[in-house]
Amino acid sequence: MGGIDISVIGVFIAVVTGIGSYVLGRRMREKRAAKKREKDRIASQANETRQVRRARERKERGG
């Protein structure tokens, strides 16, 4: 195989696959966490009283 040992190729493939798996897992976890945060935010806003909701809306508008 051109002077390259099979075990070196195997280790290289394993390292590349491991790094790819790590990066993909982080991205998927971040997306899932963002969706959960948004869902929790919407749920908490649904339970707000009218007074609290209006105060939050004023604060978000900057006035």
Biopython code that builds the backbone (N, CA, C, O; Angstrom):
import numpy as np
from Bio.PDB.StructureBuilder import StructureBuilder

atoms = [
    (1, "MET", "N", (0.824, -1.200, 0.000)),
    (1, "MET", "CA", (0.000, 0.000, 0.000)),
    (1, "MET", "C", (0.863, 1.258, 0.000)),
    (1, "MET", "O", (0.573, 2.203, 0.734)),
    (2, "GLY", "N", (1.886, 1.283, -0.786)),
    (2, "GLY", "CA", (2.682, 2.489, -0.912)),
    (2, "GLY", "C", (3.509, 2.799, 0.316)),
    (2, "GLY", "O", (3.855, 3.960, 0.533)),
    (3, "GLY", "N", (3.837, 1.820, 1.121)),
    (3, "GLY", "CA", (4.682, 2.047, 2.275)),
    (3, "GLY", "C", (3.941, 2.527, 3.511)),
    (3, "GLY", "O", (4.576, 2.733, 4.546)),
    (4, "ILE", "N", (2.616, 2.716, 3.453)),
    (4, "ILE", "CA", (1.843, 3.154, 4.624)),
    (4, "ILE", "C", (1.237, 1.929, 5.284)),
    (4, "ILE", "O", (0.607, 1.099, 4.628)),
    (5, "ASP", "N", (1.432, 1.829, 6.564)),
    (5, "ASP", "CA", (0.907, 0.691, 7.315)),
    (5, "ASP", "C", (-0.615, 0.827, 7.458)),
    (5, "ASP", "O", (-1.129, 1.929, 7.649)),
    (6, "ILE", "N", (-1.315, -0.281, 7.365)),
    (6, "ILE", "CA", (-2.775, -0.302, 7.485)),
    (6, "ILE", "C", (-3.217, 0.261, 8.834)),
    (6, "ILE", "O", (-4.236, 0.947, 8.908)),
    (7, "SER", "N", (-2.476, -0.014, 9.886)),
    (7, "SER", "CA", (-2.881, 0.465, 11.207)),
    (7, "SER", "C", (-2.821, 1.993, 11.291)),
    (7, "SER", "O", (-3.632, 2.600, 11.991)),
    (8, "VAL", "N", (-1.881, 2.620, 10.594)),
    (8, "VAL", "CA", (-1.797, 4.083, 10.583)),
    (8, "VAL", "C", (-3.023, 4.665, 9.884)),
    (8, "VAL", "O", (-3.609, 5.645, 10.344)),
    (9, "ILE", "N", (-3.399, 4.049, 8.770)),
    (9, "ILE", "CA", (-4.603, 4.495, 8.059)),
    (9, "ILE", "C", (-5.830, 4.314, 8.942)),
    (9, "ILE", "O", (-6.695, 5.188, 9.000)),
    (10, "GLY", "N", (-5.902, 3.188, 9.623)),
    (10, "GLY", "CA", (-7.035, 2.924, 10.516)),
    (10, "GLY", "C", (-7.126, 3.942, 11.641)),
    (10, "GLY", "O", (-8.218, 4.412, 11.960)),
    (11, "VAL", "N", (-6.006, 4.287, 12.243)),
    (11, "VAL", "CA", (-5.987, 5.274, 13.318)),
    (11, "VAL", "C", (-6.409, 6.643, 12.775)),
    (11, "VAL", "O", (-7.186, 7.354, 13.412)),
    (12, "PHE", "N", (-5.896, 7.006, 11.601)),
    (12, "PHE", "CA", (-6.255, 8.285, 10.992)),
    (12, "PHE", "C", (-7.753, 8.368, 10.724)),
    (12, "PHE", "O", (-8.386, 9.378, 11.030)),
    (13, "ILE", "N", (-8.318, 7.316, 10.158)),
    (13, "ILE", "CA", (-9.759, 7.286, 9.886)),
    (13, "ILE", "C", (-10.553, 7.375, 11.187)),
    (13, "ILE", "O", (-11.568, 8.068, 11.252)),
    (14, "ALA", "N", (-10.095, 6.681, 12.211)),
    (14, "ALA", "CA", (-10.786, 6.719, 13.500)),
    (14, "ALA", "C", (-10.758, 8.121, 14.106)),
    (14, "ALA", "O", (-11.758, 8.575, 14.664)),
    (15, "VAL", "N", (-9.623, 8.808, 14.000)),
    (15, "VAL", "CA", (-9.506, 10.164, 14.543)),
    (15, "VAL", "C", (-10.416, 11.119, 13.778)),
    (15, "VAL", "O", (-11.140, 11.908, 14.386)),
    (16, "VAL", "N", (-10.384, 11.052, 12.453)),
    (16, "VAL", "CA", (-11.224, 11.935, 11.635)),
    (16, "VAL", "C", (-12.706, 11.673, 11.916)),
    (16, "VAL", "O", (-13.491, 12.613, 12.041)),
    (17, "THR", "N", (-13.081, 10.415, 12.014)),
    (17, "THR", "CA", (-14.469, 10.065, 12.305)),
    (17, "THR", "C", (-14.879, 10.559, 13.693)),
    (17, "THR", "O", (-15.989, 11.061, 13.870)),
    (18, "GLY", "N", (-14.004, 10.421, 14.656)),
    (18, "GLY", "CA", (-14.296, 10.892, 16.019)),
    (18, "GLY", "C", (-14.489, 12.395, 16.068)),
    (18, "GLY", "O", (-15.417, 12.886, 16.710)),
    (19, "ILE", "N", (-13.615, 13.127, 15.391)),
    (19, "ILE", "CA", (-13.749, 14.595, 15.364)),
    (19, "ILE", "C", (-15.042, 14.997, 14.676)),
    (19, "ILE", "O", (-15.749, 15.887, 15.150)),
    (20, "GLY", "N", (-15.358, 14.344, 13.556)),
    (20, "GLY", "CA", (-16.608, 14.637, 12.849)),
    (20, "GLY", "C", (-17.828, 14.354, 13.709)),
    (20, "GLY", "O", (-18.780, 15.134, 13.714)),
    (21, "SER", "N", (-17.807, 13.261, 14.425)),
    (21, "SER", "CA", (-18.905, 12.898, 15.305)),
    (21, "SER", "C", (-19.074, 13.920, 16.430)),
    (21, "SER", "O", (-20.195, 14.287, 16.782)),
    (22, "TYR", "N", (-17.958, 14.372, 16.985)),
    (22, "TYR", "CA", (-17.990, 15.372, 18.062)),
    (22, "TYR", "C", (-18.614, 16.677, 17.580)),
    (22, "TYR", "O", (-19.479, 17.244, 18.247)),
    (23, "VAL", "N", (-18.167, 17.150, 16.413)),
    (23, "VAL", "CA", (-18.676, 18.413, 15.864)),
    (23, "VAL", "C", (-20.167, 18.286, 15.554)),
    (23, "VAL", "O", (-20.951, 19.171, 15.896)),
    (24, "LEU", "N", (-20.552, 17.202, 14.916)),
    (24, "LEU", "CA", (-21.959, 16.998, 14.585)),
    (24, "LEU", "C", (-22.819, 16.914, 15.842)),
    (24, "LEU", "O", (-23.909, 17.485, 15.884)),
    (25, "GLY", "N", (-22.347, 16.218, 16.855)),
    (25, "GLY", "CA", (-23.088, 16.100, 18.113)),
    (25, "GLY", "C", (-23.281, 17.439, 18.797)),
    (25, "GLY", "O", (-24.360, 17.719, 19.320)),
    (26, "ARG", "N", (-22.244, 18.274, 18.802)),
    (26, "ARG", "CA", (-22.357, 19.610, 19.406)),
    (26, "ARG", "C", (-23.394, 20.456, 18.684)),
    (26, "ARG", "O", (-24.214, 21.122, 19.317)),
    (27, "ARG", "N", (-23.355, 20.427, 17.354)),
    (27, "ARG", "CA", (-24.325, 21.217, 16.576)),
    (27, "ARG", "C", (-25.753, 20.774, 16.850)),
    (27, "ARG", "O", (-26.646, 21.600, 17.039)),
    (28, "MET", "N", (-25.957, 19.477, 16.867)),
    (28, "MET", "CA", (-27.301, 18.958, 17.105)),
    (28, "MET", "C", (-27.770, 19.309, 18.511)),
    (28, "MET", "O", (-28.937, 19.646, 18.709)),
    (29, "ARG", "N", (-26.869, 19.231, 19.490)),
    (29, "ARG", "CA", (-27.235, 19.555, 20.869)),
    (29, "ARG", "C", (-27.568, 21.039, 21.001)),
    (29, "ARG", "O", (-28.507, 21.399, 21.710)),
    (30, "GLU", "N", (-26.814, 21.898, 20.330)),
    (30, "GLU", "CA", (-27.091, 23.335, 20.384)),
    (30, "GLU", "C", (-28.446, 23.660, 19.770)),
    (30, "GLU", "O", (-29.194, 24.478, 20.306)),
    (31, "LYS", "N", (-28.764, 23.019, 18.645)),
    (31, "LYS", "CA", (-30.070, 23.245, 18.014)),
    (31, "LYS", "C", (-31.201, 22.795, 18.935)),
    (31, "LYS", "O", (-32.206, 23.490, 19.089)),
    (32, "ARG", "N", (-31.025, 21.635, 19.538)),
    (32, "ARG", "CA", (-32.039, 21.103, 20.436)),
    (32, "ARG", "C", (-32.223, 22.013, 21.654)),
    (32, "ARG", "O", (-33.349, 22.257, 22.087)),
    (33, "ALA", "N", (-31.124, 22.505, 22.195)),
    (33, "ALA", "CA", (-31.197, 23.400, 23.358)),
    (33, "ALA", "C", (-31.873, 24.708, 22.991)),
    (33, "ALA", "O", (-32.649, 25.245, 23.783)),
    (34, "ALA", "N", (-31.593, 25.231, 21.800)),
    (34, "ALA", "CA", (-32.222, 26.479, 21.365)),
    (34, "ALA", "C", (-33.734, 26.292, 21.212)),
    (34, "ALA", "O", (-34.512, 27.159, 21.608)),
    (35, "LYS", "N", (-34.141, 25.173, 20.643)),
    (35, "LYS", "CA", (-35.575, 24.901, 20.495)),
    (35, "LYS", "C", (-36.236, 24.783, 21.866)),
    (35, "LYS", "O", (-37.342, 25.286, 22.066)),
    (36, "LYS", "N", (-35.565, 24.121, 22.814)),
    (36, "LYS", "CA", (-36.124, 23.964, 24.156)),
    (36, "LYS", "C", (-36.240, 25.314, 24.859)),
    (36, "LYS", "O", (-37.243, 25.588, 25.517)),
    (37, "ARG", "N", (-35.204, 26.166, 24.720)),
    (37, "ARG", "CA", (-35.254, 27.501, 25.326)),
    (37, "ARG", "C", (-36.410, 28.316, 24.755)),
    (37, "ARG", "O", (-37.121, 28.993, 25.498)),
    (38, "GLU", "N", (-36.599, 28.253, 23.441)),
    (38, "GLU", "CA", (-37.682, 28.996, 22.801)),
    (38, "GLU", "C", (-39.043, 28.472, 23.273)),
    (38, "GLU", "O", (-39.957, 29.251, 23.542)),
    (39, "LYS", "N", (-39.166, 27.158, 23.369)),
    (39, "LYS", "CA", (-40.411, 26.548, 23.831)),
    (39, "LYS", "C", (-40.713, 26.970, 25.273)),
    (39, "LYS", "O", (-41.853, 27.305, 25.596)),
    (40, "ASP", "N", (-39.696, 26.955, 26.136)),
    (40, "ASP", "CA", (-39.878, 27.379, 27.525)),
    (40, "ASP", "C", (-40.241, 28.856, 27.623)),
    (40, "ASP", "O", (-41.066, 29.247, 28.448)),
    (41, "ARG", "N", (-39.610, 29.681, 26.765)),
    (41, "ARG", "CA", (-39.910, 31.119, 26.765)),
    (41, "ARG", "C", (-41.370, 31.363, 26.366)),
    (41, "ARG", "O", (-42.062, 32.173, 26.982)),
    (42, "ILE", "N", (-41.820, 30.667, 25.346)),
    (42, "ILE", "CA", (-43.207, 30.817, 24.897)),
    (42, "ILE", "C", (-44.169, 30.347, 25.980)),
    (42, "ILE", "O", (-45.202, 30.976, 26.207)),
    (43, "ALA", "N", (-43.839, 29.248, 26.648)),
    (43, "ALA", "CA", (-44.695, 28.726, 27.712)),
    (43, "ALA", "C", (-44.761, 29.703, 28.880)),
    (43, "ALA", "O", (-45.828, 29.904, 29.460)),
    (44, "SER", "N", (-43.632, 30.308, 29.230)),
    (44, "SER", "CA", (-43.643, 31.256, 30.348)),
    (44, "SER", "C", (-44.417, 32.515, 29.984)),
    (44, "SER", "O", (-45.083, 33.101, 30.837)),
    (45, "GLN", "N", (-44.334, 32.937, 28.724)),
    (45, "GLN", "CA", (-45.091, 34.117, 28.303)),
    (45, "GLN", "C", (-46.591, 33.835, 28.276)),
    (45, "GLN", "O", (-47.396, 34.737, 28.505)),
    (46, "ALA", "N", (-46.964, 32.602, 28.002)),
    (46, "ALA", "CA", (-48.382, 32.249, 27.961)),
    (46, "ALA", "C", (-49.012, 32.356, 29.350)),
    (46, "ALA", "O", (-50.219, 32.567, 29.469)),
    (47, "ASN", "N", (-48.203, 32.212, 30.397)),
    (47, "ASN", "CA", (-48.712, 32.249, 31.763)),
    (47, "ASN", "C", (-48.650, 33.647, 32.390)),
    (47, "ASN", "O", (-49.009, 33.818, 33.555)),
    (48, "GLU", "N", (-48.197, 34.644, 31.626)),
    (48, "GLU", "CA", (-48.084, 35.991, 32.170)),
    (48, "GLU", "C", (-49.461, 36.644, 32.318)),
    (48, "GLU", "O", (-50.380, 36.369, 31.547)),
    (49, "THR", "N", (-49.580, 37.501, 33.309)),
    (49, "THR", "CA", (-50.785, 38.310, 33.421)),
    (49, "THR", "C", (-50.717, 39.425, 32.386)),
    (49, "THR", "O", (-49.656, 39.676, 31.813)),
    (50, "ARG", "N", (-51.817, 40.081, 32.149)),
    (50, "ARG", "CA", (-51.856, 41.166, 31.172)),
    (50, "ARG", "C", (-50.894, 42.285, 31.574)),
    (50, "ARG", "O", (-50.199, 42.850, 30.729)),
    (51, "GLN", "N", (-50.863, 42.594, 32.852)),
    (51, "GLN", "CA", (-49.995, 43.670, 33.329)),
    (51, "GLN", "C", (-48.510, 43.321, 33.094)),
    (51, "GLN", "O", (-47.736, 44.156, 32.627)),
    (52, "VAL", "N", (-48.139, 42.114, 33.414)),
    (52, "VAL", "CA", (-46.751, 41.694, 33.223)),
    (52, "VAL", "C", (-46.411, 41.670, 31.741)),
    (52, "VAL", "O", (-45.321, 42.090, 31.350)),
    (53, "ARG", "N", (-47.330, 41.184, 30.913)),
    (53, "ARG", "CA", (-47.095, 41.123, 29.474)),
    (53, "ARG", "C", (-46.896, 42.517, 28.887)),
    (53, "ARG", "O", (-45.984, 42.734, 28.090)),
    (54, "ARG", "N", (-47.742, 43.450, 29.277)),
    (54, "ARG", "CA", (-47.613, 44.816, 28.753)),
    (54, "ARG", "C", (-46.322, 45.474, 29.218)),
    (54, "ARG", "O", (-45.694, 46.208, 28.454)),
    (55, "ALA", "N", (-45.922, 45.225, 30.446)),
    (55, "ALA", "CA", (-44.659, 45.782, 30.947)),
    (55, "ALA", "C", (-43.479, 45.204, 30.159)),
    (55, "ALA", "O", (-42.552, 45.933, 29.808)),
    (56, "ARG", "N", (-43.510, 43.914, 29.884)),
    (56, "ARG", "CA", (-42.441, 43.285, 29.108)),
    (56, "ARG", "C", (-42.411, 43.840, 27.688)),
    (56, "ARG", "O", (-41.338, 44.113, 27.149)),
    (57, "GLU", "N", (-43.586, 44.007, 27.079)),
    (57, "GLU", "CA", (-43.641, 44.543, 25.714)),
    (57, "GLU", "C", (-43.093, 45.967, 25.658)),
    (57, "GLU", "O", (-42.400, 46.330, 24.708)),
    (58, "ARG", "N", (-43.402, 46.773, 26.675)),
    (58, "ARG", "CA", (-42.858, 48.146, 26.721)),
    (58, "ARG", "C", (-41.342, 48.112, 26.842)),
    (58, "ARG", "O", (-40.638, 48.882, 26.189)),
    (59, "LYS", "N", (-40.856, 47.224, 27.674)),
    (59, "LYS", "CA", (-39.411, 47.091, 27.881)),
    (59, "LYS", "C", (-38.714, 46.656, 26.584)),
    (59, "LYS", "O", (-37.642, 47.161, 26.249)),
    (60, "GLU", "N", (-39.333, 45.715, 25.859)),
    (60, "GLU", "CA", (-38.748, 45.231, 24.611)),
    (60, "GLU", "C", (-38.717, 46.326, 23.542)),
    (60, "GLU", "O", (-37.798, 46.380, 22.725)),
    (61, "ARG", "N", (-39.726, 47.193, 23.556)),
    (61, "ARG", "CA", (-39.770, 48.284, 22.577)),
    (61, "ARG", "C", (-38.787, 49.393, 22.932)),
    (61, "ARG", "O", (-38.464, 50.234, 22.093)),
    (62, "GLY", "N", (-38.317, 49.395, 24.167)),
    (62, "GLY", "CA", (-37.357, 50.402, 24.584)),
    (62, "GLY", "C", (-38.008, 51.660, 25.119)),
    (62, "GLY", "O", (-37.356, 52.698, 25.233)),
    (63, "GLY", "N", (-39.258, 51.581, 25.441)),
    (63, "GLY", "CA", (-39.925, 52.780, 25.941)),
    (63, "GLY", "C", (-40.571, 52.544, 27.184)),
    (63, "GLY", "O", (-41.183, 53.454, 27.745)),
]
sb = StructureBuilder()
sb.init_structure("model")
sb.init_model(0)
sb.init_chain("A")
sb.init_seg("    ")
for serial, (resi, resn, name, xyz) in enumerate(atoms, 1):
    if name == "N":
        sb.init_residue(resn, " ", resi, " ")
    sb.init_atom(name, np.array(xyz, "f"), 0.0, 1.0, " ", f" {name:<3s}", serial, name[0])
structure = sb.get_structure()
